[in-house]
Amino acid sequence: CLVTAVHLGDQAYAGPLVRRAPDLIIGYRRGYRSSWDTALGGITAEIFSDNNSAWSADHCMATSELPGVVFSNKPILHEQPALIDLAPTILEEFSLTPPRTMVGRSVFKSA
C-alpha cells in the first residue's frame, strides 16, 4: 500500500483558519509521495511515475513512516515536543511574537 494514513483536514487542524485546511491530509509510505505537479496543484495523466529528481524525503510522508529529529545547541525543555512547536520556536528565537492563532509553543520553554 502506498498510503498509510488519510486524515480529514478539519480534524487534523484547529483554530480560526481551519476552513483553509485541505479536505484530506494523505500520509504516504516511505519512498512514495504525490508528484511535483500535483503538489503544486496540477493534474497529471499518470497515476504512478518514476522519480527522476534528487529527493530523499519531504513532508508528504506519514509521520509513522519517518519520525523527525531536531538538533539543537540549546536544551529542549518541552516534555513532548511536536511539529506544531517548530514555528513558534523559530519565531521566538528571532524575537517575534507568534500570532494568537498559532498552535504550539517554544521547545525551549517548559510547561
Backbone as a printed PyTorch tensor [residue, N CA C, xyz], in Angstrom:
tensor([[[  0.8420,  -1.1830,   0.0000],
         [  0.0000,   0.0000,   0.0000],
         [  0.8940,   1.2550,   0.0000]],

        [[  0.5770,   2.2060,  -0.8280],
         [  1.3710,   3.4250,  -0.9340],
         [  1.0110,   4.4680,   0.1120]],

        [[ -0.1950,   4.3660,   0.6560],
         [ -0.6970,   5.3400,   1.6160],
         [ -0.8880,   4.6420,   2.9580]],

        [[ -0.3730,   5.2430,   4.0200],
         [ -0.5270,   4.6380,   5.3460],
         [ -1.6040,   5.3050,   6.1780]],

        [[ -1.9640,   6.5440,   5.8390],
         [ -2.9620,   7.2540,   6.6330],
         [ -3.6210,   8.3440,   5.7940]],

        [[ -4.8920,   8.5860,   6.0740],
         [ -5.6240,   9.7030,   5.4770],
         [ -6.4000,  10.3680,   6.6070]],

        [[ -6.2040,  11.6720,   6.7480],
         [ -6.8700,  12.4180,   7.8150],
         [ -7.7460,  13.5060,   7.2080]],

        [[ -8.8790,  13.7540,   7.8230],
         [ -9.7320,  14.8650,   7.4100],
         [ -9.0780,  16.1640,   7.8710]],

        [[ -9.0110,  17.1340,   6.9770],
         [ -8.3480,  18.3960,   7.2850],
         [ -8.9090,  19.0800,   8.5080]],

        [[-10.2470,  19.0770,   8.6660],
         [-10.8350,  19.7850,   9.8050],
         [-10.6680,  19.0250,  11.1140]],

        [[-10.1670,  17.7810,  11.0460],
         [ -9.8490,  17.0490,  12.2680],
         [ -8.3470,  17.0840,  12.5620]],

        [[ -7.5400,  17.3000,  11.5340],
         [ -6.0880,  17.3690,  11.7210],
         [ -5.6470,  18.7500,  12.1740]],

        [[ -6.4100,  19.7850,  11.8260],
         [ -6.0620,  21.1570,  12.1610],
         [ -7.1470,  21.7620,  13.0340]],

        [[ -6.7820,  22.8080,  13.7560],
         [ -7.7390,  23.5140,  14.6150],
         [ -7.4790,  25.0100,  14.4990]],

        [[ -8.4020,  25.7750,  15.0010],
         [ -8.2210,  27.2180,  15.0310],
         [ -9.0990,  27.9270,  14.0350]],

        [[ -9.0300,  29.2500,  14.0380],
         [ -9.9280,  30.0480,  13.2090],
         [ -9.6780,  29.9170,  11.7050]],

        [[ -8.5360,  29.3990,  11.3000],
         [ -8.2360,  29.2650,   9.8730],
         [ -8.4150,  27.8400,   9.3660]],

        [[ -9.0740,  26.9840,  10.1570],
         [ -9.2390,  25.5860,   9.7620],
         [-10.0200,  25.4600,   8.4520]],

        [[-10.8310,  26.4400,   8.1340],
         [-11.5870,  26.4000,   6.8750],
         [-10.6630,  26.4280,   5.6560]],

        [[ -9.4230,  26.8670,   5.8490],
         [ -8.4490,  26.9090,   4.7590],
         [ -7.6380,  25.6140,   4.6480]],

        [[ -7.8690,  24.6920,   5.5570],
         [ -7.1420,  23.4190,   5.5360],
         [ -7.5810,  22.5970,   4.3220]],

        [[ -6.7060,  21.7540,   3.8110],
         [ -7.1230,  20.8620,   2.7230],
         [ -8.1780,  19.8850,   3.2300]],

        [[ -8.9810,  19.3560,   2.3140],
         [-10.0200,  18.4040,   2.7110],
         [ -9.4190,  17.1400,   3.3010]],

        [[ -8.3530,  16.6520,   2.6770],
         [ -7.7090,  15.4120,   3.1210],
         [ -6.2100,  15.6240,   3.2720]],

        [[ -5.6350,  15.0180,   4.2970],
         [ -4.1930,  15.0040,   4.5050],
         [ -3.7570,  13.5630,   4.2960]],

        [[ -2.9450,  13.3300,   3.2830],
         [ -2.5390,  11.9660,   2.9380],
         [ -1.1270,  11.7190,   3.4380]],

        [[ -0.9530,  10.6300,   4.1600],
         [  0.3660,  10.2180,   4.6400],
         [  0.8660,   9.0580,   3.7990]],

        [[  1.8930,   9.3230,   3.0100],
         [  2.4340,   8.2970,   2.1170],
         [  3.4420,   7.4150,   2.8350]],

        [[  3.5650,   6.1830,   2.3590],
         [  4.5800,   5.2670,   2.8580],
         [  5.9480,   5.7850,   2.4350]],

        [[  6.9750,   5.4240,   3.1930],
         [  8.3430,   5.8390,   2.8960],
         [  8.6830,   5.4830,   1.4490]],

        [[  9.2290,   6.4520,   0.7380],
         [  9.6140,   6.2480,  -0.6490],
         [  8.5630,   6.6470,  -1.6700]],

        [[  7.4040,   7.0870,  -1.2220],
         [  6.3260,   7.4950,  -2.1270],
         [  5.8570,   8.8930,  -1.7610]],

        [[  5.2600,   9.5630,  -2.7160],
         [  4.7070,  10.9030,  -2.4980],
         [  3.8560,  11.2710,  -3.6950]],

        [[  3.1570,  12.3750,  -3.5810],
         [  2.4490,  12.8940,  -4.7490],
         [  3.4850,  13.4720,  -5.7040]],

        [[  3.1040,  13.6530,  -6.9470],
         [  4.0630,  14.1640,  -7.9340],
         [  4.3820,  15.6280,  -7.6580]],

        [[  5.4540,  16.1060,  -8.2620],
         [  5.8060,  17.5210,  -8.1190],
         [  4.6840,  18.3920,  -8.6670]],

        [[  4.0430,  17.9480,  -9.7580],
         [  2.9570,  18.7390, -10.3460],
         [  1.7410,  18.7930,  -9.4300]],

        [[  1.3500,  17.6420,  -8.8720],
         [  0.1700,  17.6520,  -8.0100],
         [  0.4250,  18.4010,  -6.7170]],

        [[  1.6610,  18.3890,  -6.2190],
         [  1.9780,  19.1510,  -5.0170],
         [  1.7840,  20.6450,  -5.2470]],

        [[  1.8550,  21.0630,  -6.5050],
         [  1.6740,  22.4760,  -6.8530],
         [  0.2820,  22.7610,  -7.4070]],

        [[ -0.6220,  21.7800,  -7.2930],
         [ -1.9980,  21.9840,  -7.7330],
         [ -2.2990,  21.5070,  -9.1320]],

        [[ -1.3240,  20.9230,  -9.8160],
         [ -1.5410,  20.4240, -11.1750],
         [ -2.1330,  19.0230, -11.1810]],

        [[ -2.5570,  18.5970, -12.3470],
         [ -3.1020,  17.2520, -12.5340],
         [ -2.2960,  16.5810, -13.6360]],

        [[ -1.8360,  15.3650, -13.3590],
         [ -1.0350,  14.6440, -14.3500],
         [ -1.8200,  13.4650, -14.9030]],

        [[ -1.4520,  13.0190, -16.0830],
         [ -2.1330,  11.8810, -16.7150],
         [ -1.7670,  10.5710, -16.0310]],

        [[ -0.5230,  10.4680, -15.5470],
         [ -0.0720,   9.2270, -14.9310],
         [ -0.5640,   9.1130, -13.4950]],

        [[ -0.9200,   7.9010, -13.1140],
         [ -1.2530,   7.6520, -11.7100],
         [  0.0380,   7.4260, -10.9310]],

        [[  0.9600,   6.6650, -11.5250],
         [  2.2670,   6.4180, -10.9250],
         [  3.3390,   6.8120, -11.9190]],

        [[  4.4340,   7.3550, -11.4150],
         [  5.5590,   7.6940, -12.2840],
         [  6.8470,   7.5780, -11.4850]],

        [[  7.9360,   7.3730, -12.1840],
         [  9.2350,   7.2790, -11.5480],
         [  9.6910,   8.6570, -11.1000]],

        [[ 10.4250,   8.6730, -10.0140],
         [ 11.0050,   9.9150,  -9.5360],
         [ 12.3960,  10.0380, -10.1340]],

        [[ 12.5860,  10.9740, -11.0240],
         [ 13.8810,  11.1800, -11.6680],
         [ 14.6200,  12.3840, -11.1040]],

        [[ 14.1380,  12.9260, -10.0100],
         [ 14.7560,  14.1000,  -9.3880],
         [ 15.4820,  13.6910,  -8.1110]],

        [[ 16.4420,  14.4990,  -7.7160],
         [ 17.1050,  14.2640,  -6.4390],
         [ 16.0900,  14.5020,  -5.3310]],

        [[ 15.8630,  13.5020,  -4.5080],
         [ 14.8430,  13.5910,  -3.4800],
         [ 15.1400,  12.5480,  -2.4250]],

        [[ 15.0850,  12.9290,  -1.1660],
         [ 15.3370,  11.9600,  -0.1060],
         [ 14.1470,  11.8350,   0.8380]],

        [[ 13.4450,  12.9130,   1.0600],
         [ 12.2690,  12.8730,   1.9430],
         [ 11.5850,  14.2300,   1.8950]],

        [[ 10.3500,  14.2700,   2.3380],
         [  9.6490,  15.5410,   2.4410],
         [  8.4510,  15.3980,   3.3540]],

        [[  7.6550,  16.4370,   3.3910],
         [  6.5220,  16.4860,   4.3020],
         [  5.3370,  15.6440,   3.8450]],

        [[  5.4320,  14.9410,   2.7500],
         [  4.3200,  14.1310,   2.2610],
         [  4.2260,  12.7830,   2.9690]],

        [[  5.2980,  12.3310,   3.5890],
         [  5.2940,  11.0170,   4.2280],
         [  4.5090,  11.0480,   5.5300]],

        [[  3.9170,   9.9140,   5.8590],
         [  3.2220,   9.7770,   7.1330],
         [  4.2360,   9.8790,   8.2630]],

        [[  3.8550,  10.5060,   9.3550],
         [  4.7920,  10.6740,  10.4690],
         [  5.2260,   9.3380,  11.0460]],

        [[  4.3900,   8.3220,  10.9440],
         [  4.7800,   6.9980,  11.4390],
         [  5.8640,   6.3720,  10.5700]],

        [[  5.9900,   6.8280,   9.3370],
         [  6.9920,   6.3050,   8.4120],
         [  8.3420,   6.9810,   8.5850]],

        [[  8.3410,   8.2250,   8.9840],
         [  9.5820,   8.9890,   9.0470],
         [  9.5350,   9.9490,  10.2310]],

        [[  9.7720,   9.4310,  11.4360],
         [  9.7420,  10.3240,  12.5910],
         [ 10.8380,  11.3720,  12.4880]],

        [[ 10.5970,  12.5220,  13.0460],
         [ 11.5300,  13.6310,  12.9150],
         [ 12.6310,  13.6290,  13.9590]],

        [[ 13.6470,  14.4160,  13.6900],
         [ 14.7720,  14.6110,  14.5930],
         [ 15.0520,  16.1070,  14.6390]],

        [[ 15.2920,  16.6310,  15.8180],
         [ 15.6520,  18.0340,  15.9640],
         [ 17.0340,  18.1010,  16.6040]],

        [[ 17.9280,  18.8310,  15.9800],
         [ 19.2530,  19.0720,  16.5330],
         [ 19.2730,  20.4900,  17.0720]],

        [[ 19.7620,  20.6410,  18.2700],
         [ 19.7590,  21.9620,  18.8900],
         [ 20.9970,  22.1370,  19.7540]],

        [[ 21.4880,  23.3680,  19.7920],
         [ 22.5960,  23.6640,  20.6900],
         [ 22.0830,  24.2340,  22.0130]],

        [[ 20.7740,  24.2220,  22.1950],
         [ 20.1370,  24.6670,  23.4350],
         [ 19.3410,  23.5010,  23.9950]],

        [[ 19.1710,  23.4180,  25.2920],
         [ 18.3680,  22.3150,  25.8550],
         [ 16.8900,  22.4450,  25.4860]],

        [[ 16.2930,  21.3430,  25.0970],
         [ 14.8650,  21.3060,  24.7880],
         [ 14.1290,  20.9990,  26.0780]],

        [[ 13.3240,  21.9320,  26.5430],
         [ 12.6430,  21.8150,  27.8270],
         [ 11.2100,  21.3130,  27.7040]],

        [[ 10.6430,  21.4310,  26.5350],
         [  9.2860,  20.9560,  26.2760],
         [  9.2910,  19.4380,  26.4720]],

        [[  8.3850,  18.9340,  27.2990],
         [  8.3920,  17.4970,  27.6110],
         [  7.9800,  16.6270,  26.4310]],

        [[  7.0890,  17.1060,  25.5910],
         [  6.6360,  16.3330,  24.4360],
         [  6.5940,  17.2340,  23.2060]],

        [[  7.7460,  17.6070,  22.6800],
         [  7.7390,  18.4950,  21.5080],
         [  7.1110,  17.8250,  20.2960]],

        [[  6.4770,  18.6390,  19.4770],
         [  5.8100,  18.1400,  18.2740],
         [  6.0750,  19.1060,  17.1290]],

        [[  5.7250,  18.6940,  15.9400],
         [  5.9360,  19.5040,  14.7530],
         [  5.2850,  20.8810,  14.8820]],

        [[  4.1340,  20.9550,  15.5250],
         [  3.4350,  22.2420,  15.6670],
         [  4.2070,  23.2230,  16.5370]],

        [[  5.2280,  22.7500,  17.2560],
         [  6.0190,  23.6310,  18.1090],
         [  7.1820,  24.2930,  17.3760]],

        [[  7.5060,  23.8340,  16.1770],
         [  8.6630,  24.3850,  15.4760],
         [  8.4830,  25.8380,  15.0500]],

        [[  7.3470,  26.1770,  14.4660],
         [  7.1400,  27.5580,  14.0140],
         [  7.1670,  28.5410,  15.1830]],

        [[  6.4490,  28.2800,  16.2940],
         [  6.5440,  29.2200,  17.4150],
         [  7.9650,  29.3160,  17.9810]],

        [[  8.6950,  28.2050,  17.9830],
         [ 10.0740,  28.2180,  18.4750],
         [ 10.9460,  29.1230,  17.6030]],

        [[ 10.8350,  28.9680,  16.3020],
         [ 11.6440,  29.7680,  15.3730],
         [ 11.3010,  31.2490,  15.4980]],

        [[ 10.0190,  31.5620,  15.5500],
         [  9.6110,  32.9610,  15.6830],
         [ 10.1720,  33.5770,  16.9670]],

        [[ 10.0480,  32.8600,  18.0750],
         [ 10.5300,  33.3930,  19.3400],
         [ 12.0530,  33.5380,  19.3600]],

        [[ 12.7500,  32.6630,  18.6680],
         [ 14.2150,  32.7740,  18.6030],
         [ 14.6420,  34.0370,  17.8450]],

        [[ 13.7780,  34.5320,  16.9770],
         [ 14.0470,  35.7690,  16.2550],
         [ 13.3420,  36.9570,  16.9120]],

        [[ 12.9500,  36.7670,  18.1700],
         [ 12.2890,  37.8180,  18.9710],
         [ 10.9870,  38.3010,  18.3390]],

        [[ 10.2910,  37.3940,  17.6730],
         [  8.9860,  37.7050,  17.0880],
         [  7.9110,  36.9770,  17.8870]],

        [[  6.8020,  37.6260,  18.0920],
         [  5.7000,  37.0200,  18.8310],
         [  4.8410,  36.1970,  17.8780]],

        [[  4.6680,  34.9070,  18.1770],
         [  3.7960,  34.0970,  17.3190],
         [  2.3650,  34.6340,  17.3640]],

        [[  1.6420,  34.5710,  16.2480],
         [  0.2470,  35.0320,  16.2600],
         [ -0.5970,  34.2000,  17.2320]],

        [[ -1.6370,  34.7940,  17.7650],
         [ -2.5050,  34.0900,  18.7170],
         [ -3.1570,  32.8710,  18.0970]],

        [[ -3.3170,  32.8710,  16.7830],
         [ -3.9490,  31.7390,  16.1020],
         [ -3.0130,  30.5450,  15.9290]],

        [[ -1.7180,  30.7530,  16.2000],
         [ -0.7440,  29.6760,  16.0120],
         [ -0.8030,  28.7030,  17.1810]],

        [[ -0.8700,  27.4320,  16.8480],
         [ -0.8820,  26.3820,  17.8690],
         [  0.5580,  25.9570,  18.1130]],

        [[  0.8730,  25.5680,  19.3330],
         [  2.2220,  25.1200,  19.6640],
         [  2.9260,  26.1610,  20.5080]],

        [[  4.0910,  25.7650,  21.0080],
         [  4.8670,  26.6760,  21.8510],
         [  6.3480,  26.3550,  21.6890]],

        [[  7.1820,  27.2350,  22.1830],
         [  8.6210,  27.0730,  22.0510],
         [  9.0970,  25.8000,  22.7290]],

        [[  9.9600,  25.0690,  22.0780],
         [ 10.5230,  23.8520,  22.6800],
         [ 11.5760,  24.2000,  23.7350]],

        [[ 11.9690,  25.4540,  23.7860],
         [ 12.9800,  25.8810,  24.7480],
         [ 12.3690,  26.3680,  26.0590]],

        [[ 11.0580,  26.2070,  26.2080],
         [ 10.3700,  26.5930,  27.4420],
         [  9.6790,  25.3760,  28.0250]],

        [[  9.7070,  25.2830,  29.3400],
         [  8.9740,  24.1930,  29.9870],
         [  7.5190,  24.6290,  30.1930]],

        [[  6.6670,  23.6670,  30.4980],
         [  5.2450,  23.9640,  30.6710],
         [  5.0560,  24.9050,  31.7760]]])
